[in-house]
Amino acid sequence: MLVTGANAGIGKELACQLGSRAEVDRVVLACRDRERAEAARRELEQRTGRAIFEVADLDSGDPASARALSAALAVPVDAVVLNAGGTGGSRPEALTASGTTTIFAVNVLGHVALVDALIEQRKLTRVVVMTGSEAARGVPALLIKRPRFARTDEHDLTAAIDGSCFSGRRFDASLAYAQAKYVGALWIGAMARRHPHLRFATVSPGGTAGTRIGQDMPALQRLVFERVVMGPVGARLGLAHPLSVGTARLTTAVLDPSFDGGRFYGSGARSLTGPLVDQATIFGDLAVVAFQDSADAAIHRFLNG
């Protein structure tokens, strides 16, 4: 098993939950910061009592780093969880060398390059799970808008990927994050049809406390988010649950073959917790084949160019 962004938060907890299962005999921690990854490896060995964790270098915003990771793997992996990402740092709108916004690169672009390379090199045998977010279908309670496009064709989605859809107006980081998660979920749908021998799914951990998702927010916004939205108030409103609970959604998706077909599983329409449901029942665009193929084509403009 390979987990990206595994040195903290959901990624580290996921590595722990997977590494605690007897049927799992290898977990690769793919992280940008090797020092933190090594510290996580030592902690995970102590928590699980198993020396099955390996560290690999990965900058999820850099396709070249993703391809190098795939090439460096001596043994294929059964499953890969595309978990690294976040809000894109202090300048999420900044363009990367690939031409995408930073927020899109770290959440999606490097992961697409990694999966492409693993498949091409025959180093992936069973499962791909992308860590999604209900932001992809909008979260009114958190003032996150639903991604909307004129046609949701390759042109529209390219404009979301390179940020040009914000030309002439203020960059909206929360909408850009929602767009990235939306395009990523569409891509998973396209891949499920293109590679039926592999199992693909997008799964949201929901509103999960104990992550680093708010680390780049302004101080006051971060305080409110972490202490209120992801705290006791959020729990009472169905907006938050503990780290172990949110992560367990991903663990189940990796191990349970019923999570398949390129579907996007997340919380119900009015919650960020509770039972998982197919998000296409809330936002039908997620299941539109033409939109999925447009997303795949748009992403690869920035990988094949």
N, C-alpha and C positions, 0 to 999 in steps of 0.2 A: 504494500500500500504506500502511496505517496501523497503527502498533504502539503500544499503550499501555504505559506504564512503560518508556520506551525510553532513559532517561538513564543506566542502569547495568545491570550483570549481564546476564541473559539477553536483556532487551529491547534493550539497546544492541548486543550481539553479533548478535542477530537482524537488527536494522536494517543492520548491517554486511554480514552474509551475503546478505541480500536486495539491498542496494544494490550489491553486487559483481557481481550477475547482469545480463548485458546486456539481458535482456528486461524488467527493472524500471527504470522511468525516473522514479519519484517515490516517496519514503518520507516519511511524516508521522510525526514523533516526538511523540506525545501524552503530555504529562508534567505533573505537578503543580507542579514547581519549574522555572520558566522559565530561571533562571540556569544550573542544571545541564543543562537541555535544550540550551541554546545552546552550552555547553561540549562536550556530546556531539556536537552537529551539527558543530562545527569539527573535532573528533577524527575523526569518521566521514568527513568530506570528505578529510582527510589520508590516512586509511587506505585509502580506496577510490579516491581521485583523481577523485571525481565530485561535482559540486555539485547533487545531486538531493534533498537532505534539507531538510525544512521542520519548524518547531516549532509545535505547537498546545497550548493550555492544556487540561488535563483533571485533575480530581480524581476518581478512579475510585470514591470513596465517596459522591459527590454526584450524584444523577440530574440535577439542574439543570445542573451543569457538563457532563455528558455530552450533554444536549440542546443546550446552547449550542455545543459543539464541532461537532456535526452541522450545525447551522444556519450556522455560520461557514465550512464547507467550500464553496469556490466551484466545485470540480470533484469529481465522484464518485470513490470509490476502488474499485479492483478487489477488494481484500482487506483485512480487518481482523483483527489478532491481539490477542486480549483477554489481555494478559500482566500488567498491573499487579495488585498484590495484596500478599500477604505474611501475616504473623502478626498484623496489627492493632495494632501499636504497643504502648505500655506498658499500655493498658487495652482489650484486644480485646473484652471483654464489654460495654463502654460502649455505650449506645444512641445512634444517630444521630438526626437530625431526622426521618428517614423511618421510624424505629421498629425498625430492624434493629440487630443487633450491629455494631460497627465491623469486626470481622473478616469478617463476611459482606458488608458494604457495599463494602469495598475490593476484595474478590475477585470479587463477582458482581453486586451490585445496579446499580452504575453502568454496568457492561458491558451488562447487559440493557437499560437505558435508552438507551445509545448505539446498540445494534443496532436496537432498536425505531425510534428516530428516523431512523437511516440508511435503513432500509427504507421507512418512511413517506414520507420526503422523496426517495426514489429516488436515493440517493447511495451505494449499495452494489451492485456489479454481479456479483460472483462467489463470494467465499469468506469464511467466518468460521471462524477457528481459536481455540479457547480453550486457554490454557495450563492443563493439568490437573496432578494429582498422584496418585501411587499411594496417597496417604493416603486417597483416596476409597473404596478397597476394603480399607483397613487395611494397616499395615506392622508385623507383629509384631517384626521385628528392631529397629525404632526405638520400640517400645512404643506405637505409634499404633493405637487400636482401630478396628475396622470399624464404620461407622455402622449402627445397628440401630434400627428403629422398630416399634411395635405393628402398624401397618397401612400405613405409608408413604403416607398419604393427605394431603390438603391441610392438615388440622389438625396432623398430626405434623410435616410439613415447615415449617409456619408456626412451630411451637414451636422448631424448630432455627434458623430465621432470626432470630427475635427473642430467642433465648436462654432462653425460658421453660421449655425442656426441662431446664434445669439448676436450676430452682426447688427450693429445699430441699436442695440439695447443692452441693458446690464446683464452680465453673466449671472445666472441663477445656479449656484452650486448644488442645491438640493434637487433641482430638476435635471441637471447634468448627471447627477448620481443615478436618479431614476431612469434616465435614458440609457445609461451604461448597463444597468441591470436588466432593462427591457431588451436591449439589443443582444446581450449575452444569453438571455433565456430563449430568444428567437433562434440564435445560432445553435444552441443545444438541440432544439427541435429539428433543425436542418440536418445536424450530424446524426441524429437517431435514424433518420430515413436513409442517409447515405451509407451508414455503417451498421446494418442490422445485426451483425455478429457481436456488436458491443452494446452495452446497456447505458443509456444516457438519461440523466434527469437533472433538473434544477430544483434545489430545495432551500427554502428560507428557514433560518433558525428562529425567525420571528424577532420580537423585541426582547433582546437578550442582554441582561445586566452583566457587567464584568468584562466587557470588550473595550477595545481602544478606538471605537468608531468616532468618539467625540473629541479625540486628542487634539485635533487641529481647529476646533471651534474657538471663537473668542471666549475669554475666561468666564464671563457671566453666562453666556449661552451654554457653555460646557457644564457649568455648575448646575444649571436648571435641568439640563438633559440627564446628567448622571445621577443627581440627587432626587429629582422629582419624576421625570418621565420614566427613567429606568429604575426608579426607587419604589418605595411603598405606594405612592400615589398611582404611579403607572401600573403597578401590580393590581391594585384594586379596580382600575379602569380597563384591565385586559390588554394593556400595552407592553407589559414586561413580565418575564419569568427568569429564573436563575440560569446561570451559564450552563450548568449540567443539563438542564431541561432543553434549552435551545439546541445545544450540541447533539443531544441524543437524537434529534430529528435527522441530522446528517449521518450519524452512525447507523441508524436504522436504514436509511436510504442506500448506504454502501452495501449493507449485508442482505437486505431484503429484495429479492428479484421482482417483487410486484411494483417497485418504483422504476418505471421504464417508459418507453415510447416517446422520450424527449419532452415529457410533461414538466410543468412547473408546479411544485407543491408548496403551499404556504398556508397562512392563517385564513380564517374566514373573513368575510367582507368588512366586518365591523370590529375586528380584533387583530392583535399582533401575537396572540397566544392561542392555546387550545388545539383542537384536532386539525390535522393537515387536510387541505382540500385542493383540488385542481384549480389553479388560478385562472385558467381559461373560462371557468364558469362565472368568474367575476369580471374579467376583461377578455372578451372573445378574441381580440386581435392576436393574443399569444398563440392561438392554435391555427392561424391562417398560414397555409403553406407558402403562399406567395411572399408574405412578409418575412417568414423564416429564411427563404432563399435570398431575399433582398438583403437581409442582415448578413448572411454569410458572404455574399458578393461584396458588400460594402466594407466589411472587415478586411477582406483579402486585398482590397485596393491598397491598404497600408502595409500589407505583408509581401505582396508580389511585385510592388512597384520598385 
